Amino acid sequence: MTKSTEMDSLIRTLSIQLPSPEQRLNLDCKNANQVEIWIKRDDLIHAVISGNKWRKLSNILRIALQSPPAKIISFGGGYSNHIHALAYCCNVLKIPFLAYIRGNYAQNMTPMLTDISRWGAQIEWVNKVTYAKRAEPSYISQLNAQYPNSMIIPEGGSQQAALEGVSSIINELTQPYDLIAAPVASGGTIAGLIHASHNMDTSVLGIAVLKGHDYLYDLVNQFLPAKMKTASDETGASAKWQINSEFHFGGYAKKPAELLAFCNNFQQHNKIELEPIYSGKLFFALSQLIEKNYFPKYTKILALHTGGLQGIRP
């Protein structure tokens, strides 16, 4: 089968709804009429495999099905959207799945962990010290030796093979945009957007959802060829892409009252659900930047809703 045929088969098997719609958005903020803002509704792709979870996993799963591995292995926390989506996919595709989970929730299972257990995932609880080794070559070699013929997918699904799936977002667009904005955590989504839009008259803005400005630039740059890399201190019109680190609210998964109130107001105003870990921080940041006239007048912005609502489940 060709690559296209393989992908079409995978999309049908998992009941993925593509393309996701582009929808005009009315932000409830000062100066909202000075820009034109749209939202790419990747949250509507699938009830479980939504947003950038599908985008990053699609090409990886296509490759896996060419010669099914003995097991797929990945890493995440107790509320991981990535682990949730991957476990679901593995269950449908009948590939054994092993999830290395940071912390021990055995006596207090989160809804996400309950779901993946029901879908047949094997769970290994690991402490913070062990979990910190998840990307170290020696640790990966150890896992490969322990689980031969398995496929190891990095935390969050961000790796070189994921960029092709993310790039498909750009191929789906029905109109040009001056700027595309997305949340940044493991780097794969924004790297895919940068790669696919590099030859377009479109810039990319990442909104950091965790602390570590230089660290995030390093994460993204590792996936890009030299001509697309950007230094963390490069700003202004010369930068084809940037990461804004002003709106992480103190770090990953921090959910202050101001952010929660914004998410609730956004949902009431637009009838679109947000969670405060990723998409909530993205749209909060955009509303604040619009209020400060950060964007030139009449800028046409596309905000990517990356889906994944595990962070607001009880």
C-alpha positions as CSV (number, residue, x, y, z in Angstrom):
1,M,0.0,0.0,0.0
2,T,1.1,3.6,-0.6
3,K,1.6,5.9,2.3
4,S,-1.7,7.7,1.4
5,T,-3.6,4.4,1.3
6,E,-2.2,3.4,4.7
7,M,-3.2,6.7,6.3
8,D,-6.7,6.5,4.8
9,S,-7.1,3.0,6.2
10,L,-6.0,4.2,9.7
11,I,-8.3,7.2,9.6
12,R,-11.3,4.9,8.8
13,T,-10.3,2.3,11.4
14,L,-10.1,5.0,14.2
15,S,-13.1,7.0,12.9
16,I,-11.1,10.2,12.6
17,Q,-13.1,13.2,11.3
18,L,-11.1,15.3,8.9
19,P,-10.6,18.0,8.0
20,S,-11.3,19.9,11.2
21,P,-13.2,23.1,10.6
22,E,-11.9,26.7,10.7
23,Q,-14.3,28.8,12.7
24,R,-14.4,32.6,13.1
25,L,-14.0,33.5,16.8
26,N,-15.2,36.5,18.7
27,L,-12.9,37.0,21.7
28,D,-14.5,38.8,24.7
29,C,-11.6,41.3,25.1
30,K,-10.7,44.9,24.4
31,N,-9.5,45.6,20.9
32,A,-10.8,42.3,19.6
33,N,-12.2,44.2,16.5
34,Q,-8.6,45.3,15.6
35,V,-7.6,41.8,14.5
36,E,-9.4,38.8,12.8
37,I,-9.1,35.7,14.8
38,W,-10.1,32.2,13.7
39,I,-9.9,28.8,15.5
40,K,-8.9,25.5,14.0
41,R,-11.2,23.1,15.7
42,D,-8.9,20.1,16.1
43,D,-10.8,19.3,19.3
44,L,-13.6,17.9,17.0
45,I,-11.4,15.3,15.3
46,H,-12.4,12.5,17.7
47,A,-13.9,12.2,21.1
48,V,-10.7,10.6,22.5
49,I,-7.9,11.1,19.9
50,S,-8.5,14.8,19.6
51,G,-6.3,17.7,18.6
52,N,-2.6,17.4,18.4
53,K,-2.8,13.9,19.9
54,W,-4.0,12.6,16.6
55,R,-1.7,14.8,14.6
56,K,1.4,13.7,16.4
57,L,0.5,10.0,16.5
58,S,-1.0,9.5,13.0
59,N,2.2,9.0,11.1
60,I,3.8,7.0,14.0
61,L,0.8,4.6,14.1
62,R,0.9,4.3,10.3
63,I,4.5,3.2,10.5
64,A,3.8,0.9,13.4
65,L,1.1,-0.9,11.4
66,Q,3.5,-1.7,8.5
67,S,5.1,-4.2,10.9
68,P,3.3,-4.3,14.2
69,P,5.6,-4.1,17.2
70,A,5.4,-6.5,20.1
71,K,4.4,-3.6,22.2
72,I,4.1,0.2,22.1
73,I,5.7,2.0,25.1
74,S,5.3,5.6,26.2
75,F,5.4,7.9,29.2
76,G,3.1,10.4,30.9
77,G,1.5,11.6,34.1
78,G,-1.8,10.6,35.6
79,Y,-3.8,13.0,33.5
80,S,-1.9,12.7,30.2
81,N,-3.9,13.4,27.1
82,H,-1.2,11.7,25.1
83,I,-1.3,8.4,27.1
84,H,-5.1,8.5,27.0
85,A,-5.2,8.8,23.2
86,L,-2.4,6.3,22.6
87,A,-4.0,3.7,24.8
88,Y,-7.3,4.0,23.0
89,C,-5.5,3.7,19.6
90,C,-3.6,0.6,20.7
91,N,-6.8,-1.0,21.9
92,V,-8.6,-0.5,18.6
93,L,-5.5,-1.5,16.6
94,K,-4.9,-4.5,18.8
95,I,-1.3,-3.6,19.7
96,P,-0.2,-4.2,23.4
97,F,0.5,-0.9,25.2
98,L,2.7,-0.2,28.2
99,A,2.4,3.1,29.9
100,Y,5.1,4.4,32.3
101,I,3.3,6.7,34.6
102,R,5.0,9.3,36.8
103,G,3.9,8.7,40.4
104,N,1.8,5.9,41.9
105,Y,-2.0,6.2,41.5
106,A,-2.8,2.6,42.3
107,Q,-4.9,3.5,45.3
108,N,-6.4,6.7,43.7
109,M,-6.9,6.1,40.0
110,T,-7.6,9.1,37.9
111,P,-10.4,8.9,35.2
112,M,-7.7,8.8,32.5
113,L,-6.0,5.8,34.2
114,T,-9.3,4.0,34.7
115,D,-10.0,4.4,31.0
116,I,-6.6,3.0,29.8
117,S,-6.9,0.1,32.2
118,R,-10.3,-0.7,30.7
119,W,-8.7,-0.5,27.3
120,G,-6.1,-3.2,28.3
121,A,-3.0,-1.0,28.9
122,Q,-0.3,-2.3,31.1
123,I,0.7,0.3,33.7
124,E,4.1,0.7,35.4
125,W,4.4,3.2,38.2
126,V,7.7,5.0,38.3
127,N,9.1,7.6,40.8
128,K,10.3,11.0,39.7
129,V,13.9,10.0,39.7
130,T,13.3,7.2,37.3
131,Y,10.8,9.2,35.2
132,A,13.4,11.9,34.7
133,K,15.5,9.4,32.7
134,R,12.8,8.8,30.2
135,A,14.7,10.4,27.3
136,E,18.2,9.3,28.2
137,P,19.7,7.0,25.6
138,S,21.0,4.6,28.2
139,Y,17.5,4.2,29.7
140,I,15.9,3.8,26.3
141,S,18.5,1.1,25.5
142,Q,17.6,-0.6,28.7
143,L,13.9,-0.6,27.7
144,N,14.7,-1.9,24.3
145,A,16.6,-4.8,25.8
146,Q,13.8,-5.5,28.3
147,Y,11.1,-5.3,25.6
148,P,12.6,-6.4,22.3
149,N,10.8,-5.6,19.0
150,S,8.8,-2.8,20.8
151,M,8.2,0.8,19.7
152,I,9.1,3.5,22.2
153,I,7.2,6.8,21.7
154,P,8.5,9.8,23.7
155,E,6.5,11.6,26.2
156,G,3.8,13.8,24.5
157,G,4.4,12.0,21.2
158,S,6.9,14.6,20.0
159,Q,9.5,13.2,17.7
160,Q,10.7,13.6,14.1
161,A,8.1,11.2,12.8
162,A,5.3,13.2,14.4
163,L,6.0,16.3,12.3
164,E,4.4,15.0,9.2
165,G,1.1,14.5,10.9
166,V,1.2,18.0,12.4
167,S,2.1,19.4,9.0
168,S,-1.2,18.1,7.6
169,I,-2.9,20.9,9.6
170,I,-1.4,23.4,7.1
171,N,-2.5,21.3,4.1
172,E,-6.1,21.5,5.3
173,L,-6.3,25.3,5.6
174,T,-8.9,26.9,3.4
175,Q,-7.6,30.4,3.6
176,P,-4.3,32.2,4.3
177,Y,-3.4,33.5,7.7
178,D,-0.8,36.0,8.9
179,L,-0.1,34.1,12.1
180,I,-0.8,30.7,13.5
181,A,-0.7,30.3,17.3
182,A,-0.5,27.1,19.4
183,P,0.4,26.0,22.9
184,V,3.9,24.7,23.5
185,A,4.9,21.9,25.9
186,S,6.9,19.0,24.3
187,G,7.7,21.0,21.1
188,G,6.4,18.6,18.4
189,T,3.2,20.5,17.4
190,I,4.8,23.9,16.9
191,A,7.8,22.3,15.1
192,G,5.4,20.7,12.7
193,L,3.6,24.0,12.1
194,I,6.9,25.8,11.5
195,H,8.1,23.1,9.1
196,A,5.0,23.1,7.0
197,S,4.5,26.9,6.9
198,H,8.2,27.8,6.3
199,N,7.7,28.8,2.7
200,M,4.5,30.7,3.4
201,D,3.9,34.3,4.3
202,T,2.8,33.1,7.8
203,S,4.5,33.3,11.1
204,V,4.1,30.9,14.1
205,L,3.6,32.0,17.7
206,G,3.9,29.4,20.5
207,I,2.5,30.1,23.9
208,A,4.5,28.3,26.6
209,V,2.5,26.3,29.1
210,L,5.4,25.6,31.3
211,K,8.5,27.4,32.6
212,G,11.9,27.3,30.8
213,H,12.1,29.8,27.9
214,D,15.5,28.6,26.5
215,Y,14.6,25.0,27.2
216,L,11.5,25.2,25.0
217,Y,13.4,26.8,22.2
218,D,15.9,23.9,22.4
219,L,13.0,21.4,22.3
220,V,11.6,22.9,19.2
221,N,14.9,23.5,17.4
222,Q,15.9,19.9,17.8
223,F,13.2,19.0,15.3
224,L,14.1,21.7,12.7
225,P,16.7,21.9,10.0
226,A,19.3,24.7,10.4
227,K,17.5,27.2,8.1
228,M,14.4,27.1,10.3
229,K,16.0,27.3,13.7
230,T,15.4,30.5,15.8
231,A,17.4,31.7,18.8
232,S,15.5,32.3,22.0
233,D,16.5,36.0,22.0
234,E,15.5,36.6,18.4
235,T,12.3,38.6,18.3
236,G,10.5,41.0,16.1
237,A,9.8,40.9,12.3
238,S,13.0,38.9,11.7
239,A,11.8,35.9,13.6
240,K,9.7,33.5,11.5
241,W,8.5,31.9,14.7
242,Q,8.6,32.8,18.4
243,I,7.7,31.4,21.8
244,N,6.0,33.7,24.3
245,S,6.7,32.6,27.9
246,E,4.6,35.2,29.8
247,F,1.5,33.2,30.3
248,H,2.5,29.9,31.9
249,F,1.0,31.0,35.3
250,G,4.0,29.7,37.2
251,G,4.5,26.4,35.5
252,Y,2.9,23.3,34.0
253,A,-0.6,22.5,35.2
254,K,-0.9,25.7,37.3
255,K,-4.5,26.7,37.3
256,P,-5.1,30.0,39.1
257,A,-8.6,31.4,39.6
258,E,-8.0,34.0,36.9
259,L,-7.3,31.4,34.3
260,L,-10.2,29.2,35.3
261,A,-12.6,32.2,35.2
262,F,-11.3,33.0,31.7
263,C,-11.9,29.4,30.5
264,N,-15.5,29.5,31.9
265,N,-16.2,32.8,30.3
266,F,-14.7,31.7,27.0
267,Q,-16.9,28.6,27.0
268,Q,-20.1,30.6,27.7
269,H,-19.2,33.2,25.1
270,N,-18.1,30.8,22.3
271,K,-19.7,27.4,23.2
272,I,-16.2,25.9,22.9
273,E,-14.8,23.9,25.8
274,L,-11.3,24.8,27.0
275,E,-9.0,23.2,29.7
276,P,-6.6,25.3,31.6
277,I,-3.4,23.3,30.9
278,Y,-3.0,24.0,27.2
279,S,-5.8,25.6,25.2
280,G,-6.9,27.8,28.1
281,K,-3.4,29.4,28.4
282,L,-3.3,29.8,24.6
283,F,-6.5,31.8,24.4
284,F,-5.9,33.7,27.6
285,A,-2.5,34.8,26.1
286,L,-4.1,35.8,22.8
287,S,-6.7,37.9,24.5
288,Q,-4.1,39.6,26.6
289,L,-1.8,40.3,23.7
290,I,-4.8,41.6,21.6
291,E,-5.7,44.0,24.5
292,K,-2.1,45.3,24.5
293,N,-2.2,45.8,20.7
294,Y,0.7,43.4,20.4
295,F,-0.4,42.4,16.9
296,P,-0.5,44.9,14.0
297,K,-4.0,46.0,13.1
298,Y,-6.0,43.7,10.8
299,T,-3.7,40.7,11.6
300,K,-5.4,37.5,10.6
301,I,-4.7,34.9,13.3
302,L,-5.5,31.2,13.4
303,A,-5.4,29.6,16.9
304,L,-5.0,25.9,17.0
305,H,-7.3,24.2,19.6
306,T,-5.2,21.2,20.4
307,G,-8.0,19.2,22.1
308,G,-7.4,16.9,25.1
309,L,-9.6,17.6,28.1
310,Q,-8.2,15.2,30.6
311,G,-7.1,18.2,32.8
312,I,-10.6,19.1,33.7
313,R,-11.9,15.6,34.4
314,P,-12.7,15.2,38.1
